[in-house]
Amino acid sequence: MEPPADGVESRPLAAKLRDAPAKITNLLQGMAKSVSRQVLAIVKSLYPKADLSVVVEGIAADCSDDAYKKYLQDLDPVAEEVVKFVSLE
């Protein structure tokens, strides 16, 4: 732990801890947005004519929970490969 920089007001630890969940949530949302953008860019680079606007609508209404779980399992190896190319910076 370091003393606060000049001109920065010191805050009690309890106050910092109260702010931590919101800061973590914001960080995770930013990371998810960045990764999603990169993955969709990869898809678009491979399929330039793909209409990605339907992704915004979420899961298809006629997709069952079991089918969705199967899609996730089927795409696991693909996700592992994509992660190698995704930068969080």
VENMOUR-V199596 format. One record per residue. D_LAST is the distance of its C-alpha to the last C-alpha in Angstrom with 2 decimals. Layout:
# VENMOUR-V199596
D_LAST
D_LAST
This chain:
# VENMOUR-V199596
25.78
26.09
28.35
26.90
26.16
28.98
29.36
27.24
29.45
29.60
29.22
30.86
28.87
30.17
28.69
25.22
25.56
26.70
23.55
21.23
21.48
20.47
17.42
16.38
17.24
15.17
12.04
12.91
13.79
10.55
8.83
11.93
11.84
8.47
9.81
13.20
12.45
11.15
14.20
16.53
15.56
16.52
19.71
20.52
20.17
22.69
24.85
24.78
27.73
26.28
26.66
23.53
25.04
26.91
23.78
23.77
27.17
26.04
28.26
31.47
34.44
36.49
33.98
35.37
33.48
34.63
33.45
29.98
29.82
31.00
28.32
25.65
27.42
27.88
24.21
23.05
23.27
21.41
18.54
18.47
18.16
15.47
13.25
13.56
11.87
9.02
5.45
3.79
0.00
